[in-house]
């Protein structure tokens, strides 16, 4: 089973503690803020005082867990974790919201005016649909999770994990084929947008 990647945001003491507890967590804590590859954001309430952290929280469509020793002062989250909490509570909160999200996601994901059914690997609009490959679905999910354009290198890192047989040409080829598939069926040339900063929906 895929181990959840959780981006940790907050004061250094908070991020360092969770990083040290990594062997005891049922998820993989990530403390690099420039990472594009994560499933959940776990943010300490103090992160809302940091402009960079706020930007990451607001620009991501992924699940968010707010951790605080105060009452629920932030509304920008899917689950709340009262601090201090035992380790098992950290694991339980992250696992529970992720399980719900996975169930919902596999049913149907809305992308622009399209519907993506991950179980059937189909992208549909009105009565028309196309079958997608696993990589094409991963690309769409990555674009959907990030509102800003993503560079070829970030896509390569997130979808292909820099495998030895992949390079930025691999990214270009897959995106070209996906665009062509969508344009041929739906006559939509602007489904995936390409700018100097990268690709986006």
C-alpha positions in Angstrom: 0.0 0.0 0.0 1.2 3.5 -0.8 2.6 5.3 2.2 1.1 8.7 2.5 3.5 11.6 1.9 2.6 14.4 4.3 4.1 17.9 4.0 4.8 19.4 7.4 4.5 23.1 7.8 5.1 25.2 11.0 7.8 26.2 13.4 11.2 24.5 13.2 10.5 22.7 16.5 7.3 21.2 15.1 8.8 20.0 11.8 11.9 18.7 13.4 10.0 16.7 16.0 7.8 15.0 13.4 10.9 14.3 11.3 12.6 12.6 14.3 9.5 10.6 14.9 9.5 9.3 11.3 10.2 5.6 12.3 7.0 5.6 14.4 4.7 7.4 12.0 2.4 5.5 9.5 3.0 8.3 7.0 6.1 9.8 5.4 6.7 13.3 6.8 8.2 15.8 4.2 9.8 19.0 5.4 11.1 20.4 2.1 8.7 23.2 1.2 9.6 23.1 -2.5 8.3 19.5 -2.8 5.4 19.0 -5.2 4.9 15.4 -4.3 2.7 15.1 -1.3 -0.8 13.8 -0.4 -1.6 15.8 2.7 -0.5 19.0 4.3 -0.2 18.9 8.1 0.3 22.5 9.3 0.9 23.9 12.8 -1.4 27.0 13.4 1.8 29.1 13.5 2.3 28.4 9.8 -0.5 30.8 9.2 1.9 33.6 10.3 4.3 32.7 7.5 3.6 34.1 4.1 5.4 31.3 2.3 3.5 28.6 4.2 0.1 30.4 3.7 0.9 30.4 -0.1 1.5 26.7 -0.1 -1.6 25.9 1.9 -3.8 28.2 -0.3 -2.3 27.0 -3.6 -2.8 23.3 -2.9 -6.0 21.3 -3.5 -4.8 18.4 -1.4 -6.1 17.4 2.1 -5.1 19.6 5.0 -4.8 18.9 8.7 -4.6 21.8 11.1 -2.7 21.2 14.4 -3.1 23.6 17.2 -3.2 23.9 21.0 -5.9 26.6 20.5 -9.5 26.2 19.4 -10.2 25.7 15.7 -9.0 29.2 14.7 -8.3 28.3 11.1 -11.1 27.1 8.7 -8.8 26.1 5.9 -8.5 22.4 6.7 -10.2 19.0 6.4 -9.3 17.7 9.8 -8.2 19.2 13.2 -5.6 17.8 15.5 -5.5 19.2 19.1 -2.0 19.7 20.5 -0.5 18.1 22.4 -1.7 14.8 21.0 -0.3 11.2 21.4 1.5 9.8 18.4 -1.3 7.4 17.6 -3.6 10.4 17.2 -1.4 11.9 14.5 -1.5 8.6 12.6 -5.2 8.2 13.1 -6.2 11.7 11.9 -4.0 11.4 8.7 -5.2 7.9 7.9 -8.9 8.6 8.5 -9.2 11.7 6.3 -7.1 10.0 3.6 -9.2 6.9 3.6 -12.4 9.0 3.1 -10.7 11.0 0.3 -9.4 7.9 -1.5 -12.9 6.5 -1.5 -14.4 9.7 -2.9 -11.6 10.2 -5.4 -11.9 6.8 -6.9 -15.5 7.4 -7.5 -15.1 10.5 -9.7 -12.9 13.5 -9.9 -14.1 16.7 -11.5 -11.5 18.3 -13.9 -12.8 21.5 -15.6 -15.9 20.3 -17.4 -14.8 16.7 -17.4 -15.3 13.8 -15.1 -12.4 11.4 -14.4 -13.3 7.9 -13.1 -10.1 6.4 -11.8 -11.5 2.9 -11.4 -12.5 2.7 -15.0 -9.6 5.0 -16.1 -12.0 7.1 -18.2 -12.2 10.8 -18.8 -15.7 11.8 -19.8 -17.6 14.8 -21.0 -21.3 14.6 -21.8 -21.7 11.2 -23.7 -18.1 11.0 -24.9 -15.2 9.4 -23.1 -11.6 8.3 -23.6 -9.5 5.7 -21.8 -6.4 6.9 -20.0 -3.2 5.2 -19.1 -1.9 5.1 -15.5 0.7 7.8 -16.2 -1.9 10.1 -17.8 -4.0 9.8 -14.7 -1.0 10.6 -12.5 -0.3 13.7 -14.7 -3.8 14.9 -14.4 -3.9 14.4 -10.6 -0.6 16.3 -10.3 -1.9 19.2 -12.3 -5.1 19.2 -10.3 -3.3 19.2 -7.0 -1.3 22.3 -7.9 -2.9 25.5 -9.1 0.4 26.9 -10.4 2.3 25.7 -13.6 4.7 22.8 -12.9 8.1 22.5 -14.6 9.1 19.4 -16.6 11.7 18.5 -13.9 9.1 18.6 -11.2 6.7 16.5 -13.3 9.6 14.0 -13.9 10.4 13.9 -10.2 6.7 13.4 -9.1 5.4 11.0 -11.8 8.5 9.1 -12.9 10.7 9.5 -9.8 13.7 10.2 -12.1 13.8 6.6 -13.3 16.8 5.9 -15.5 14.8 5.5 -18.7 13.0 8.8 -18.3 13.9 12.4 -19.1 12.1 15.7 -19.8 11.5 14.4 -23.4 9.4 11.6 -21.7 7.3 14.3 -20.1 6.8 16.2 -23.3 5.9 13.0 -25.2 3.3 11.9 -22.7 1.7 15.4 -22.5 1.7 15.7 -26.3 -0.1 12.3 -26.6 -2.6 13.2 -23.8 -3.4 16.6 -25.4 -3.9 14.9 -28.8 -6.2 12.2 -27.3 -8.3 14.9 -25.6 -8.3 17.2 -28.7 -9.2 14.4 -31.1 -12.2 13.3 -28.9 -13.4 16.6 -27.4 -11.9 19.2 -29.7 -10.3 20.9 -26.7 -6.9 22.4 -27.5 -6.5 24.2 -24.2 -7.1 21.4 -21.7 -3.4 21.4 -20.7 -1.7 24.9 -20.9 2.0 25.3 -21.5 3.7 28.5 -20.3 7.4 29.4 -19.7 6.8 28.3 -16.0 5.6 24.9 -17.0 2.4 22.9 -17.5 -1.0 23.4 -15.9 -4.7 22.7 -16.4 
